[in-house]
C-alpha cells in the first residue's frame, strides 16, 4: 500500500507519524520504503540518526521531490509491501505528485481552529488528485490532542461534516515521548522508558490504516 502523510499546514506531526509507521511496519516484517518529500528532510535526518544509533534503519529511505517522487514511487511500488511518503506542510508539487499515486492520504490535524481551516486548502487538492486517482482515500486523524479536551470532540464534529475526508476513530495524545523517541532515531514502540498509551495509539493507527483496509479487499 502507498500511504502519504500530508497536510498543507505545518506543525501537525506529519513526519513524526510517518517515521513511526515506517519503523513499526518494518518491525512487523514488511518491506518498507520511506520517501522523504519534505524540504525540511525530517524523515531523512531521523533515518540517519537511526542508522548511527542502531547500525541500520530496518527500512529503505529515499529523498524525492515533485515529478521524480511520482515516477519513482510508481517504479518501486511492486518491490515494496509498504511505501510511506512524508511531504511538507504546504501546497507543493511533491504533495500533489504523492496524491496521484497514493492509496491513502493520512491528514494529521491538531484540535485547533487553524488546523481545521487548513482542511479548506487541502480539499481541492484531494478532489483534483481523485481525477486520475479516483480510489484515493483521505483520512483525518486528530493528533497532539490534550487529554479529555473539549476541543477534541468539537474538532471531530467539524471534520465529520466534510465530504472529501473521513475521520478515523482515534485521537493521538500530545505526548512528549514522540519527540523524545524521534531525537534518538527510534519509534515510540522502541523507546525506554516506554509510554504504554503512546504505543497503543500507534498500534491502533496501524490497525485502522492497514489491517482494516486489507480486510475490505
N, C-alpha and C positions, 0 to 999 in steps of 0.2 A: 504494500500500500504506500502511496505517496501522500505525505501529510505536510502541509505548510502551517507554521505557527506565525501568524502575522496580524498586523493592525496598522492603520495609518497614524496611530498615536504612539509615541514612545513612552517608556517608563511603566509598562503594564506587565512586565515579566515574561516577555516572549522568549528571549534567549535562555532564561533560566528553565522554563518548561521544556524547551526544545532539547537542551543538553541532558536534562534529567530523563526525558523519554528515550533519548538515544542510548544512554547508559543502561537503563532498565531493560530495554528491548534486546540489547546485545547480551546482557547478563542472562536473559531468558533463552539464549541460544539462536537468536535471529541474526542474519547477516545485514548489518545496518550501514547505510551511507548517510552521514550528516552533512548537509550542504549549508555553508555559511554564505548567505546572500546579503549580509548586512555590512555596510562600510565600517561600522564600529568593531566588527570582527570578534565579538564576544565569544562566539562558538569556537572560533579558531584558537583564541587565547586560552580558553578553557581546555581545549583538547591538547594544546602544547603543554600546559601545566599538568594535565593528567598524565601525559606520556612521561614527563620528567619525574613525577612522583611515583608512578606505578610501573614504568617501563613500557607500557602500551596503553592505548586508549580502549581497545576492545572493539572498535568500530573504525570505519574509514571516514575521513573528513576531507571535504573539498571546498575551496573558496571559488564561488561562481557568481557572476553578475549578468543581468539583462538577458539578451538573446542566448548567450552562452549557457546560462543557467537552464533555460528551457531545453535547448538542444542536447546538453549533456545529461540532464535528468532523463529525457526520453531515451537516450542511448543506453544509459546504465540501468534503467528500470528492470529489465529482465534478469539482471545479475544480482539484485539485492532483494531480500524479503521486505525490508522497510527502507524508505527514503524519507528523511525528516529535513525539512527546509526551514531555516531561520532567516527571515527577511526583516529589513529595517522598519523603523517606526514612522513611515511617511509613504506617500504615493510615489513609488519608484518603478522603473522598468523591471527591476528584479521581482517586485511584488506582483506586478501584472503578469510577468512571464511564469512565475510559480503557480499562479491560479489557473493558468491554462492547462497545466499538466498534473494538477493535484486531484486526489480523490476527496480529500477533506481539507478545509481551511479551519484551523483552530484559532479563535479570536479571544485572547485573554482580555478582560476588562476589570478594572477596579470599580468598586461600588461608589463611584463619584460622577458628578454631572459631566465634567469634560470627557470622560471615557464614553459615556452614553452619547454625547454629541458626536464623537468620532465615528459612531456607527453610521451616521448620515454620510460620512465621507467614504467609508469602505463599501457601503451598499451598492453604489453604482459600479464599482469595480467588480463586485461579485456578479452582478447582473450581466456586465459586459463579458466576463470570463465564461459565463454559462452559455454564451452563444456557440463557441467552439467546444465547450466542455459542459454539456447540459447536466451531467450527473454530479457536478461539484456540490458537496455538502458544506455549509458554513455553520460551524458550531461555536457558540459563545460559552466561555467558562468564566465565572466570577472568581477573580484571583486577588491575592493580597487583601483579603477581607478581614475586618475586625470581628472578633468573636461576638456573636449574638447582636451584631449591629443592625439597627432597623433599616439602614441603607441597603443591606443585602437583599431584603425582601422587596423593597421598593425598586431596586435595580432589576431584580428578576421580573417583576410585573411589567416594567417598561420593555425589556428585551422580548418577553413573550408576545408582545403586540407587533413585533417586527415580522414581516412575512418572508424576508430574504434569509433569515437566520433561524437556527434552533438553539434553545438554551439547554445546556447539559445540567442534569440533576446532580450538581456537585458545586460546593463552594470551597475554594482553597484558601486557607487562612494566611494571615500576614505573619509568617514565621521566620525568625532570624536564621534558623538552620539552613534555609535555602541559600542565603547569601554566604553563610559561613562555609557550607559544603562547596559552593562554587569556587571560592578562593583557593581551595586545596585540590581542585580538579576532580571533585567527587560528587556523586548524586546523593540525595538525602538518604537513600537506601543503604549507602556505604559509610556515611559519616558517623563518627563517635564523638561525644555521646549521642545516641540515637534519639530521634523525636518520633514517637510512635504515630502521632496524629499526622505528621507530615508524610510519613511513609504510607499510611493508609490512604491519604488523599491522592498521592501519586499512583498508587495501585488502583484506586477507583477510577482515576482518569484513564489509565491504560485499559481497564475493563470496558469503559464506555467507548473509547476510540477504536479498540482493536478486537476485543473478544465479542462484544455485542454486534459490531459491524460484520465480523466474519460469520456470525450465527445467522445473519439475514440472508446470506448468499444461498 
